[in-house]
Amino acid sequence: MSDNKTGLVIDICVIPPLEETLEGFANPTGEFAQYSQLYGKKDMDALLRAIRADPASFLLNLMDEAGVDMAVLTAEDAETTMGMKVPNEKVADFVRYHPDRFIGMAAVDPHKGMKAIRELEYAVNDLGMKCLCLEPWLHKLRSNDKLYYPIYAKCVELDIPVWIHSSINYVPQLTMDFGRPIYLDEVAGHFPELRIIAGHGGWPWVNEMVALLWRHPNVYTDISAIRPKYIGTPGTGWEPLLRYGNNIIQNKILFGTAWPAQQFKSSIEEIKALPLKEEVKRKWLGENAKELLRL
């Protein structure tokens, strides 16, 4: 658990250790092969054996060692375009191991029309999931595509936030443009009651992300899948987020790892080492997420 100095620590984006996620992460193939170079771990087979022995305990032990109080576990649904799905039911079952530490994030496929709307209602009302994950690059859409609009409206009705991939992807066959933050400008304006988490910080369009956070009260971002030390490294393109994240958008930035892409402990240590005010570090690490998730 977090110490008093750090305050509450909430990871807004964690990939749950389920069979549907573990094998694909350990051995990405085809279009996703490049991800093994970016996020692959040494001795992955041994790590998988340890995780599979007791997935919930394994994840909780890592969280405890790092001082993470709560983790938001993500489902996935890009079945129509990519044949990929991590079912909401399986994520909800995992959350039930420790509902005081885990929060479920549902996923739906916008190409499924009303079926997606009904699945979202079921995930929230029956499975108890607290937010929604959408990945436009996997859906081969932009975030302002009108296929998403009924889903956004349903999120407002259900009073849940939506996490939307808003950054580069590393699949050469899928255009980077699917993840540009600028498309959320229209969405945030059309749905001012919709709480939007623009995932992964917006790189390489960090200036666009900062403008969105400054311009729209209902837009937040997380720094998941990113080594926080690079945010503090000149020449990486992260300078605007660090500068403005220490003042005018300090309430808009959320901690995340996209574990196992990044590790809890090292990520927290690197955030603590950033040239930020101490109260801002506490906001990034958990206070902002607590307010957004209404915990």
C-alpha positions as CSV (number, residue, x, y, z in Angstrom):
1,M,0.0,0.0,0.0
2,S,1.1,3.6,-0.6
3,D,2.8,5.5,2.2
4,N,1.4,8.7,3.7
5,K,3.8,10.9,1.9
6,T,2.9,9.5,-1.5
7,G,-0.8,9.5,-0.8
8,L,-3.3,7.2,-2.6
9,V,-1.8,5.5,-5.7
10,I,-4.2,4.4,-8.5
11,D,-3.0,2.8,-11.7
12,I,-5.7,3.7,-14.3
13,C,-4.6,1.2,-17.0
14,V,-3.5,-2.4,-16.1
15,I,-3.8,-5.4,-18.4
16,P,-5.2,-8.2,-16.3
17,P,-3.1,-11.4,-16.2
18,L,-5.6,-13.6,-18.1
19,E,-4.9,-16.3,-20.6
20,E,-6.3,-14.1,-23.4
21,T,-3.7,-11.4,-22.6
22,L,-0.6,-13.3,-21.3
23,E,0.2,-15.3,-24.4
24,G,-0.4,-12.5,-26.8
25,F,1.8,-10.2,-24.8
26,A,4.6,-12.8,-24.4
27,N,4.6,-13.9,-28.0
28,P,3.2,-11.2,-30.3
29,T,3.0,-12.4,-33.9
30,G,2.0,-11.0,-37.3
31,E,1.1,-7.4,-37.3
32,F,1.9,-7.1,-33.6
33,A,5.4,-8.6,-33.7
34,Q,7.1,-5.2,-33.3
35,Y,5.7,-5.0,-29.8
36,S,8.0,-7.7,-28.6
37,Q,10.9,-5.4,-29.3
38,L,9.3,-2.5,-27.3
39,Y,7.9,-4.3,-24.3
40,G,9.2,-7.8,-24.3
41,K,10.7,-9.1,-21.1
42,K,13.6,-11.5,-20.5
43,D,12.8,-14.9,-19.2
44,M,9.1,-14.5,-20.2
45,D,8.4,-18.2,-20.0
46,A,9.4,-18.3,-16.3
47,L,7.4,-15.2,-15.6
48,L,4.3,-16.7,-17.2
49,R,4.6,-19.8,-15.1
50,A,4.8,-17.7,-12.0
51,I,1.8,-15.6,-13.0
52,R,-0.4,-18.6,-14.0
53,A,0.2,-20.3,-10.6
54,D,-1.9,-17.6,-8.9
55,P,-2.6,-14.6,-11.1
56,A,-4.5,-12.4,-8.6
57,S,-1.9,-12.9,-5.8
58,F,0.9,-12.3,-8.3
59,L,-0.5,-9.0,-9.3
60,L,-1.4,-7.9,-5.8
61,N,2.1,-8.7,-4.6
62,L,3.6,-6.5,-7.3
63,M,1.1,-3.7,-6.4
64,D,2.0,-4.0,-2.7
65,E,5.7,-4.0,-3.3
66,A,5.3,-0.8,-5.3
67,G,2.7,0.9,-3.1
68,V,-0.2,0.8,-5.6
69,D,-3.5,0.9,-3.8
70,M,-5.9,0.3,-6.7
71,A,-5.6,-0.9,-10.3
72,V,-8.1,-0.5,-13.1
73,L,-8.2,-3.7,-15.1
74,T,-9.1,-3.4,-18.8
75,A,-11.1,-5.7,-21.0
76,E,-10.7,-5.5,-24.8
77,D,-13.0,-5.8,-27.8
78,A,-11.8,-5.4,-31.4
79,E,-13.4,-8.6,-32.5
80,T,-14.8,-7.3,-35.8
81,T,-11.6,-5.8,-37.2
82,M,-8.8,-7.7,-35.4
83,G,-10.4,-10.9,-34.0
84,M,-9.3,-9.8,-30.5
85,K,-11.4,-10.0,-27.4
86,V,-10.8,-10.1,-23.6
87,P,-14.4,-10.7,-22.3
88,N,-15.9,-8.3,-19.8
89,E,-17.1,-11.3,-17.8
90,K,-13.5,-12.6,-17.3
91,V,-12.3,-9.2,-16.1
92,A,-15.3,-8.8,-13.8
93,D,-14.5,-12.3,-12.3
94,F,-10.9,-11.2,-11.7
95,V,-12.0,-8.0,-10.0
96,R,-14.1,-10.1,-7.6
97,Y,-10.9,-11.6,-6.1
98,H,-10.2,-8.3,-4.5
99,P,-12.9,-5.6,-5.2
100,D,-11.2,-3.3,-2.7
101,R,-8.1,-3.2,-4.9
102,F,-9.3,-3.9,-8.4
103,I,-11.7,-1.8,-10.7
104,G,-13.2,-3.3,-13.9
105,M,-13.0,-1.4,-17.2
106,A,-15.4,-2.8,-19.8
107,A,-14.8,-2.9,-23.6
108,V,-17.2,-3.0,-26.5
109,D,-16.8,-3.2,-30.3
110,P,-18.4,-0.2,-32.0
111,H,-18.9,-2.2,-35.2
112,K,-21.5,-4.3,-33.4
113,G,-24.1,-1.5,-33.2
114,M,-26.8,-2.0,-30.7
115,K,-25.2,-5.2,-29.4
116,A,-22.3,-3.0,-28.2
117,I,-24.8,-0.7,-26.3
118,R,-26.5,-3.6,-24.7
119,E,-23.2,-5.2,-23.7
120,L,-22.0,-2.0,-22.1
121,E,-25.3,-1.7,-20.1
122,Y,-24.8,-5.3,-19.0
123,A,-21.1,-4.8,-18.1
124,V,-22.0,-1.8,-15.9
125,N,-25.4,-2.7,-14.4
126,D,-24.8,-6.5,-14.0
127,L,-21.0,-7.0,-13.8
128,G,-20.3,-3.9,-11.8
129,M,-17.7,-2.4,-14.2
130,K,-16.9,1.3,-13.6
131,C,-15.6,2.6,-16.9
132,L,-15.2,1.8,-20.6
133,C,-12.1,1.2,-22.8
134,L,-12.1,2.0,-26.5
135,E,-9.1,1.6,-28.8
136,P,-9.8,3.4,-32.1
137,W,-6.6,2.1,-33.7
138,L,-7.8,-1.5,-33.3
139,H,-11.3,-0.6,-34.5
140,K,-9.7,1.2,-37.5
141,L,-11.6,4.3,-36.7
142,R,-10.9,7.8,-35.4
143,S,-12.3,8.8,-32.0
144,N,-14.8,11.2,-33.5
145,D,-16.2,8.5,-35.8
146,K,-20.0,8.5,-35.5
147,L,-20.0,4.8,-34.8
148,Y,-18.8,5.8,-31.3
149,Y,-21.4,8.4,-30.6
150,P,-24.2,6.1,-29.3
151,I,-21.5,4.6,-27.0
152,Y,-20.4,8.0,-25.8
153,A,-24.1,8.9,-25.1
154,K,-24.6,5.6,-23.2
155,C,-21.5,6.4,-21.1
156,V,-23.0,9.7,-20.1
157,E,-26.3,8.0,-19.3
158,L,-24.5,5.4,-17.2
159,D,-22.3,8.1,-15.6
160,I,-19.0,6.3,-16.3
161,P,-15.8,7.6,-17.8
162,V,-14.4,6.3,-21.1
163,W,-10.7,5.6,-21.7
164,I,-9.7,6.1,-25.3
165,H,-6.3,5.2,-26.9
166,S,-4.8,8.6,-27.9
167,S,-1.3,8.0,-29.0
168,I,1.0,6.3,-31.5
169,N,0.6,2.6,-32.3
170,Y,3.4,0.4,-33.6
171,V,1.6,-1.7,-36.1
172,P,2.9,-0.4,-39.5
173,Q,-0.3,-1.6,-41.3
174,L,-2.5,0.6,-39.0
175,T,-2.2,4.4,-39.6
176,M,-0.8,6.4,-36.6
177,D,-3.5,8.9,-37.3
178,F,-6.2,6.7,-35.7
179,G,-4.7,7.8,-32.3
180,R,-4.4,11.5,-32.8
181,P,-5.7,13.5,-29.8
182,I,-7.2,16.2,-32.0
183,Y,-10.2,14.1,-32.9
184,L,-11.3,14.2,-29.3
185,D,-11.7,17.9,-29.5
186,E,-15.0,17.4,-31.4
187,V,-16.1,14.6,-29.1
188,A,-15.4,16.6,-25.9
189,G,-17.4,19.5,-27.3
190,H,-20.3,17.4,-28.4
191,F,-20.4,15.5,-25.1
192,P,-19.4,18.0,-22.3
193,E,-20.8,15.6,-19.6
194,L,-18.6,12.7,-20.8
195,R,-15.5,12.1,-18.7
196,I,-12.8,11.3,-21.2
197,I,-9.4,9.7,-20.4
198,A,-7.2,10.2,-23.4
199,G,-4.9,7.2,-23.0
200,H,-1.1,7.1,-23.2
201,G,-0.4,10.9,-23.1
202,G,-0.8,11.7,-26.8
203,W,2.8,11.3,-28.0
204,P,4.0,12.3,-30.6
205,W,1.2,14.9,-30.6
206,V,1.8,16.1,-27.0
207,N,1.0,19.8,-27.8
208,E,-2.4,18.7,-29.1
209,M,-2.9,16.7,-25.9
210,V,-2.0,19.7,-23.7
211,A,-4.3,21.9,-25.6
212,L,-7.2,19.4,-25.2
213,L,-6.6,19.2,-21.4
214,W,-6.5,23.0,-21.1
215,R,-9.5,23.6,-23.4
216,H,-11.9,20.9,-22.1
217,P,-12.9,20.5,-18.5
218,N,-14.0,16.9,-19.2
219,V,-10.7,15.6,-20.7
220,Y,-7.9,13.9,-18.8
221,T,-4.9,11.9,-19.9
222,D,-2.8,9.1,-18.5
223,I,0.9,8.3,-18.9
224,S,0.4,4.5,-19.2
225,A,2.8,2.4,-21.3
226,I,5.4,5.2,-21.0
227,R,8.6,5.3,-18.9
228,P,8.0,8.4,-16.8
229,K,11.7,9.3,-16.9
230,Y,11.4,10.2,-20.5
231,I,8.8,12.8,-19.6
232,G,11.6,14.6,-17.8
233,T,14.2,14.1,-20.6
234,P,14.8,17.0,-22.9
235,G,14.3,16.3,-26.6
236,T,11.8,13.5,-26.2
237,G,8.8,15.7,-27.1
238,W,7.2,15.4,-23.6
239,E,8.4,18.8,-22.4
240,P,4.9,20.5,-22.8
241,L,3.2,17.8,-20.6
242,L,5.9,18.2,-17.9
243,R,5.8,22.0,-17.9
244,Y,2.0,22.5,-18.0
245,G,1.4,19.4,-15.9
246,N,3.1,21.1,-13.0
247,N,0.6,24.0,-13.1
248,I,-2.4,24.6,-15.4
249,I,-3.2,21.0,-16.1
250,Q,-2.0,19.4,-12.9
251,N,-5.5,18.1,-12.1
252,K,-5.8,16.4,-15.5
253,I,-2.9,13.8,-15.5
254,L,-3.3,10.3,-14.2
255,F,-0.8,7.6,-13.3
256,G,-0.9,4.4,-15.4
257,T,1.5,1.7,-16.5
258,A,-0.4,-0.6,-18.9
259,W,1.3,-3.3,-16.9
260,P,3.0,-5.5,-17.9
261,A,4.2,-3.0,-20.5
262,Q,5.7,-0.9,-17.7
263,Q,6.3,-1.9,-14.1
264,F,4.6,-0.4,-11.1
265,K,7.6,0.2,-8.8
266,S,10.0,1.7,-11.4
267,S,7.2,3.9,-12.8
268,I,6.3,5.3,-9.4
269,E,10.0,5.9,-8.6
270,E,10.5,7.7,-11.8
271,I,7.4,10.0,-11.3
272,K,8.8,10.9,-7.8
273,A,12.1,11.9,-9.5
274,L,10.4,14.3,-11.9
275,P,10.9,18.0,-11.3
276,L,7.3,18.4,-10.1
277,K,5.9,20.0,-7.0
278,E,5.2,17.4,-4.3
279,E,1.5,18.1,-4.2
280,V,1.4,17.7,-8.0
281,K,3.1,14.3,-7.8
282,R,0.4,13.2,-5.4
283,K,-2.3,14.4,-7.8
284,W,-0.7,12.5,-10.7
285,L,-0.2,9.3,-8.7
286,G,-3.8,9.0,-7.4
287,E,-5.7,12.1,-6.3
288,N,-6.8,13.0,-9.8
289,A,-7.9,9.4,-10.5
290,K,-9.8,9.3,-7.2
291,E,-11.8,12.4,-8.2
292,L,-12.4,11.2,-11.8
293,L,-13.6,7.8,-10.7
294,R,-15.6,9.2,-7.9
295,L,-14.1,6.8,-5.3
